[in-house]
């Protein structure tokens, strides 16, 4: 019996928001923008919403990428999650 195929709840292409949280650092936002543009060449810094934590220790970035496939999103999530500056990705 063949394995069931996973259906995506996302229609591609579409705009897809991702939240990236890391330790407050001068280069955090630029580093994340550079990483994202490797997976979404249309992405630019104007699509980033920044919010510092109440204590100022963390910086939360909400980025909206142009998702073209599940593979693209999976690869982007893996790259972001594996970066030393990133605490978590939602």
Protein Blocks (a to p, Z undefined) as FASTA:
>chain_A
ZZdddddfbdcdddddddddddddfklmmmmmmmmmmmmmkbcfklpccdddfkopaccd
ddddddfbfklmmmmmmmmmmpmklmbdZZ
